[in-house]
Amino acid sequence: MLNKNIENFIGCDSDFENADIVLFGAPFDGTVSYRPGTRFAPKAIRAESFGLETYSPYQDRDLTDLRVFDMGDLELCFGNTPRVLDEIEKTASEILSAGKVPFMIGGEHLVTLGAVRAAAKKHSDLRIIHFDAHTDLRGDYLGEELSHASVIRRCHDILGDGRIFQYGIRSGDRPEFEWAKTHVFMQKFDLQNIETAIEGANNHPVYLTVDLDVLDPSIFPGTGTPEAGGASFEELRKALFFAMKNTNIVACDICELSPHYDPSGVSTAVACKVAREMLLSI
């Protein structure tokens, strides 16, 4: 008997009922301010994941030891951003209600807001750890409050002061940096002081979001808004491992890969490896 043609992330072969982690794609880039293309990331990451091994020598763990269900990509309505966020929130809520960890692959960074809404409704004491080149703290972008440039500001609207920890930030407007001083913790330029986020989380539930442009463009050119001066892969891997192993991760995501801006495929390969290491760290 022939089987269906199903493509999932390597090693993520569990069914939903038995899974501890649920992987899903959010292929949306409807608010990008520079170069589009992140909608193609989830499918590219799945396809290229088979260039990886399921085993991580960094952690001495294997994806085949986990129970991960890859449910594929959401069908999202382009042109209706609120509806897109509602659909993401609905999906993340269903996963959380089943006692599982949602792992979302974006898409542009605004998709994080939908999943954070779901996590905050389940966990009123939620914290966010955020890796990114950009502040994402604008009140609006060209009059639009639902923008990838304002996603963390919208998350702050939900969580309030002292519950968001940002790392690798090296780009943003002056008012964003001024606003950050009294509302969030921001580690500019590098990924040092992860201990601050761990102490701030203090065993509370944590949503971890990784905008892959936190990496230097020499390592990760395949993104819509590249920003020089970023982290190395090893710096990001170590920071993620340390943060995830010492906090209570209830949901997470990676976002902002635009695969066609790097025809070498290296950026997609890097994204796959980051995803594998994150899955193994939950």
Helices and strands as residue ranges (DSSP letters): E 21-26, G 38-40, H 41-48, G 49-51, E 55-56, E 61-62, G 63-65, E 68-73, H 81-97, E 101-106, H 111-122, E 127-131, H 151-159, E 164-169, H 174-180, E 185-188, H 194-201, E 205-211, G 212-214, H 233-245, E 248-255, G 259-261, H 266-281
